[in-house]
Amino acid sequence: QAMRTWVVITDRQAYSWGWNACGQLGINHTTDQFRPTAVDISKATLGGRIEDLACGGAHTCVIVANYSTLDEDDSGNNESKDRFGNRSLYVWGNNARGQLGLPLDKMQVLKPTLDA
């Protein structure tokens, strides 16, 4: 039985709805949502894109791939192209057993947080 739903509309925009008792929707509160609600992941996707999203029982993880744009290619042509940079992991929701990889004093994370 699905408890919540996620939709990634673009590589920088996502919506969630459903059960939210532990903040797993990432919308900075714990009220259940019955309609698609925008998740503010703008800081996470600044200069990057959502590459993957995974949901646990009461937590969510997003991998953001960061890219840099080059102004010249190897032959000196003035063309833009993407070069792979690095990936960052953002997490939120229930962390009672450390499932977010954050310190246990952060029992509940209500918005996307960098897992350093």
N, C-alpha and C positions, 0 to 999 in steps of 0.2 A: 504494500500500500504506500503510495507516494504521500509524503508529508509536506513537501514543498517542491516548487518548480523553478528552474533557472532557464533563461533565454539570453544568449549573447546575440545582440542585434548587429553590432559591428565589432571590429576588433578593439574598440575603446568604449563600448557601451553595453551594459547588461541590466536585465530586469529580473526580479525574483518576487515570489509570492507564496503564501501558505503558512505553515506553522513556524513560529518565530520565538518560542519561549526562551531560547538560549542565545538569541541574537544571530542565528545562523543565516539570516537573510542579508546581513551586512548593512542595515539601514539606520544604525545608531539608536535603536530602541528595541523592545521585545514584544511589541504588539503584532499579533497575527495580521497578515495582509491577504485580502480576498481578491485583489486586482493586481496586475503587474505594476511593480514599484521600481523606479530607477534606483540603482545602486551607485553611490558616488565612488567610483574607482578612478577618478581623474588623476589623482596623484600617482596612483600605481601605474597608469598607462601613459604618463607624460613621457613622450619620446619612444613609446613602445606599443605593443599590442597584446591583447589577451591571446595566449597560445593554448591554454588548457584550463579547465575548471573541473574540480572534483568535489563531491559532497559526501560527508560522513553522516552518521545518525543525527548529529546536532551541530555540525561544523562544516565550513566550506574553505576550500583552498583554490587559489588562482595562480597560475604561472604567467608572468608577463615577460615577453621577450623584448629587449631593448635593442634598437637599431641605430646606427649612425648613417648619415647620408654623405657620400663623397661627391665633390664637385668635379673631379677629373678622374678618368679611368687611367690605366697604366700607360696608354699611348699618348696621353696628354689631351685627349678629347674632353670637351667640357660637357659631360653627361652626368646626370644624377643616377646613382644606383644604391641600393641598400646593401649594407654589409652587416652580417650578424654580429651582435655585440655580446650581451650576457643575459641571463635570466634572473628574475626575482620572484620570490614566493610570498604571496600575501594570504593571510589567514584571518578567520573570524569565527565566532560562535563559542561553543562549550570547550573549555580547556581544563576541566576538572581533573583529568588524568594525564595532562601534558600532551594531548593529541595534536595540539597546534604547534608544538615545538617551542612554546614560550614558557617562561617561568611559571610555576604553579601558583604564585600569588595573583596571577591574572586568570581568574577562574572563568570569566566571561568576557569576550571581546566583541563589541557591538558594531565595529566598522572595520574595513580592510586595514590590516596592520602588517608591516613588513616583518617577515620571519628571518631575522639576520643570522 
